[in-house]
Amino acid sequence: MRLSVEDPRTGKLIKLEVKDNQLIRSILDYIIKQKQFSNSEERSYSLIFNNKELPNSITIKDAIHKFDLKEGDKLILWTRVIGG
């Protein structure tokens, strides 16, 4: 399944090919590693779809059923500073 993830800090779109059994957490880990985000501050990352945070522990298949995620949808990469 093809999805895109927008980083609202930069406005850049990250295009991904994901599998039904992939966890949201593994997708976040991939994005963070590939984009080499700065670790100068501790941050927490989430994926947002239709104004709802996708739980890190669910799979893409779960998101399809619970959140009506579809091929070509756009997710938002949400970043929070921990303790700040």
C-alpha positions, 0 to 999 in steps of 0.5 A: 500500500502506498502512503505519503507522510507530510512533515509539517515543519518542512512541508516535505512529503515522504512517500512510502510503500507499506505492508499490511502487517507493518506496525505504525511504530516501525513506520515511524522508526523508518522515517526518523532513521531515514530523515536523520532527525536531530536528537538535540532535544528528546522528541516524541513522534506520532502519525496523524490521520483525519485528525486522529493519532494512530496508535503505535502498536497497531498494524496498517491492516488495523488502521485500514479497518479502524480508521478507514485508511486507504491507498494514497492517503496522506498522514501527518508526522506530528512531533512533540518535545518531551518534557518541554 
